[in-house]
Amino acid sequence: MSTYVVRFMKDVLGEYGRQCEVCQGTLEIDAADEDEARERAKARFCKDQALHHWSLHADRIHVRPADFPS
């Protein structure tokens, strides 16, 4: 298994009406691949936030391998 960093991102209107991207949550997930990490993160995010669906708090999900220095 590999470790992935999963971020839940949302576009919001910031200062002066400009659109900006805000991270709604970050999770470290152990999974076999990025797809599995995404699905596990969705379930955990919903549980942690007491949501029925992750998209109620985020517009998109970014998944990347965790970079741990050796």
Biotite code that builds the C-alpha atoms (Angstrom):
import biotite.structure as struc

atoms = struc.array([
    struc.Atom([0.000, 0.000, 0.000], chain_id="A", res_id=1, res_name="MET", atom_name="CA", element="C"),
    struc.Atom([1.010, 3.556, -0.661], chain_id="A", res_id=2, res_name="SER", atom_name="CA", element="C"),
    struc.Atom([0.078, 6.718, 1.162], chain_id="A", res_id=3, res_name="THR", atom_name="CA", element="C"),
    struc.Atom([-1.776, 9.483, -0.649], chain_id="A", res_id=4, res_name="TYR", atom_name="CA", element="C"),
    struc.Atom([-2.641, 13.042, 0.302], chain_id="A", res_id=5, res_name="VAL", atom_name="CA", element="C"),
    struc.Atom([-6.232, 13.833, -0.644], chain_id="A", res_id=6, res_name="VAL", atom_name="CA", element="C"),
    struc.Atom([-7.483, 17.423, -0.648], chain_id="A", res_id=7, res_name="ARG", atom_name="CA", element="C"),
    struc.Atom([-11.092, 18.539, -0.952], chain_id="A", res_id=8, res_name="PHE", atom_name="CA", element="C"),
    struc.Atom([-11.174, 21.870, -2.784], chain_id="A", res_id=9, res_name="MET", atom_name="CA", element="C"),
    struc.Atom([-13.926, 24.473, -3.227], chain_id="A", res_id=10, res_name="LYS", atom_name="CA", element="C"),
    struc.Atom([-14.143, 27.660, -5.283], chain_id="A", res_id=11, res_name="ASP", atom_name="CA", element="C"),
    struc.Atom([-15.421, 30.624, -3.269], chain_id="A", res_id=12, res_name="VAL", atom_name="CA", element="C"),
    struc.Atom([-15.697, 34.350, -3.814], chain_id="A", res_id=13, res_name="LEU", atom_name="CA", element="C"),
    struc.Atom([-12.934, 36.091, -1.954], chain_id="A", res_id=14, res_name="GLY", atom_name="CA", element="C"),
    struc.Atom([-12.110, 39.685, -1.274], chain_id="A", res_id=15, res_name="GLU", atom_name="CA", element="C"),
    struc.Atom([-13.391, 42.133, -3.903], chain_id="A", res_id=16, res_name="TYR", atom_name="CA", element="C"),
    struc.Atom([-15.518, 39.401, -5.526], chain_id="A", res_id=17, res_name="GLY", atom_name="CA", element="C"),
    struc.Atom([-12.565, 37.485, -6.902], chain_id="A", res_id=18, res_name="ARG", atom_name="CA", element="C"),
    struc.Atom([-12.829, 33.728, -7.106], chain_id="A", res_id=19, res_name="GLN", atom_name="CA", element="C"),
    struc.Atom([-10.313, 31.770, -5.045], chain_id="A", res_id=20, res_name="CYS", atom_name="CA", element="C"),
    struc.Atom([-9.716, 28.123, -4.261], chain_id="A", res_id=21, res_name="GLU", atom_name="CA", element="C"),
    struc.Atom([-10.068, 26.996, -0.628], chain_id="A", res_id=22, res_name="VAL", atom_name="CA", element="C"),
    struc.Atom([-9.078, 23.649, 0.849], chain_id="A", res_id=23, res_name="CYS", atom_name="CA", element="C"),
    struc.Atom([-12.022, 22.247, 2.814], chain_id="A", res_id=24, res_name="GLN", atom_name="CA", element="C"),
    struc.Atom([-10.048, 19.318, 4.207], chain_id="A", res_id=25, res_name="GLY", atom_name="CA", element="C"),
    struc.Atom([-6.892, 17.246, 3.809], chain_id="A", res_id=26, res_name="THR", atom_name="CA", element="C"),
    struc.Atom([-6.571, 13.541, 4.545], chain_id="A", res_id=27, res_name="LEU", atom_name="CA", element="C"),
    struc.Atom([-3.698, 11.066, 4.409], chain_id="A", res_id=28, res_name="GLU", atom_name="CA", element="C"),
    struc.Atom([-5.016, 7.781, 3.050], chain_id="A", res_id=29, res_name="ILE", atom_name="CA", element="C"),
    struc.Atom([-3.313, 4.392, 2.657], chain_id="A", res_id=30, res_name="ASP", atom_name="CA", element="C"),
    struc.Atom([-4.496, 2.675, -0.517], chain_id="A", res_id=31, res_name="ALA", atom_name="CA", element="C"),
    struc.Atom([-3.369, 0.476, -3.399], chain_id="A", res_id=32, res_name="ALA", atom_name="CA", element="C"),
    struc.Atom([-3.830, 3.261, -5.983], chain_id="A", res_id=33, res_name="ASP", atom_name="CA", element="C"),
    struc.Atom([-5.180, 6.793, -6.471], chain_id="A", res_id=34, res_name="GLU", atom_name="CA", element="C"),
    struc.Atom([-8.711, 5.619, -7.290], chain_id="A", res_id=35, res_name="ASP", atom_name="CA", element="C"),
    struc.Atom([-8.960, 3.613, -4.087], chain_id="A", res_id=36, res_name="GLU", atom_name="CA", element="C"),
    struc.Atom([-7.503, 6.545, -2.118], chain_id="A", res_id=37, res_name="ALA", atom_name="CA", element="C"),
    struc.Atom([-10.121, 8.866, -3.616], chain_id="A", res_id=38, res_name="ARG", atom_name="CA", element="C"),
    struc.Atom([-13.001, 6.548, -2.667], chain_id="A", res_id=39, res_name="GLU", atom_name="CA", element="C"),
    struc.Atom([-11.698, 5.962, 0.876], chain_id="A", res_id=40, res_name="ARG", atom_name="CA", element="C"),
    struc.Atom([-11.172, 9.686, 1.352], chain_id="A", res_id=41, res_name="ALA", atom_name="CA", element="C"),
    struc.Atom([-14.719, 10.458, 0.185], chain_id="A", res_id=42, res_name="LYS", atom_name="CA", element="C"),
    struc.Atom([-16.156, 8.059, 2.753], chain_id="A", res_id=43, res_name="ALA", atom_name="CA", element="C"),
    struc.Atom([-13.975, 9.398, 5.570], chain_id="A", res_id=44, res_name="ARG", atom_name="CA", element="C"),
    struc.Atom([-14.640, 13.047, 4.659], chain_id="A", res_id=45, res_name="PHE", atom_name="CA", element="C"),
    struc.Atom([-18.394, 12.415, 4.717], chain_id="A", res_id=46, res_name="CYS", atom_name="CA", element="C"),
    struc.Atom([-18.153, 10.658, 8.073], chain_id="A", res_id=47, res_name="LYS", atom_name="CA", element="C"),
    struc.Atom([-15.920, 13.357, 9.610], chain_id="A", res_id=48, res_name="ASP", atom_name="CA", element="C"),
    struc.Atom([-18.108, 16.201, 8.301], chain_id="A", res_id=49, res_name="GLN", atom_name="CA", element="C"),
    struc.Atom([-21.457, 14.406, 8.894], chain_id="A", res_id=50, res_name="ALA", atom_name="CA", element="C"),
    struc.Atom([-22.368, 14.735, 5.213], chain_id="A", res_id=51, res_name="LEU", atom_name="CA", element="C"),
    struc.Atom([-24.408, 12.582, 2.862], chain_id="A", res_id=52, res_name="HIS", atom_name="CA", element="C"),
    struc.Atom([-22.143, 13.467, -0.069], chain_id="A", res_id=53, res_name="HIS", atom_name="CA", element="C"),
    struc.Atom([-18.687, 15.062, -0.197], chain_id="A", res_id=54, res_name="TRP", atom_name="CA", element="C"),
    struc.Atom([-19.732, 17.531, -2.912], chain_id="A", res_id=55, res_name="SER", atom_name="CA", element="C"),
    struc.Atom([-21.846, 19.443, -0.393], chain_id="A", res_id=56, res_name="LEU", atom_name="CA", element="C"),
    struc.Atom([-18.595, 20.977, 0.934], chain_id="A", res_id=57, res_name="HIS", atom_name="CA", element="C"),
    struc.Atom([-16.206, 20.643, -2.030], chain_id="A", res_id=58, res_name="ALA", atom_name="CA", element="C"),
    struc.Atom([-16.150, 21.082, -5.804], chain_id="A", res_id=59, res_name="ASP", atom_name="CA", element="C"),
    struc.Atom([-13.307, 18.716, -6.587], chain_id="A", res_id=60, res_name="ARG", atom_name="CA", element="C"),
    struc.Atom([-10.782, 16.310, -5.125], chain_id="A", res_id=61, res_name="ILE", atom_name="CA", element="C"),
    struc.Atom([-7.008, 16.395, -5.638], chain_id="A", res_id=62, res_name="HIS", atom_name="CA", element="C"),
    struc.Atom([-5.100, 13.159, -5.011], chain_id="A", res_id=63, res_name="VAL", atom_name="CA", element="C"),
    struc.Atom([-1.319, 12.912, -5.008], chain_id="A", res_id=64, res_name="ARG", atom_name="CA", element="C"),
    struc.Atom([1.231, 10.482, -3.604], chain_id="A", res_id=65, res_name="PRO", atom_name="CA", element="C"),
    struc.Atom([2.594, 11.518, -0.226], chain_id="A", res_id=66, res_name="ALA", atom_name="CA", element="C"),
    struc.Atom([6.188, 12.689, -0.398], chain_id="A", res_id=67, res_name="ASP", atom_name="CA", element="C"),
    struc.Atom([8.032, 11.469, 2.638], chain_id="A", res_id=68, res_name="PHE", atom_name="CA", element="C"),
    struc.Atom([11.726, 12.405, 2.759], chain_id="A", res_id=69, res_name="PRO", atom_name="CA", element="C"),
    struc.Atom([14.111, 9.488, 3.097], chain_id="A", res_id=70, res_name="SER", atom_name="CA", element="C"),
])
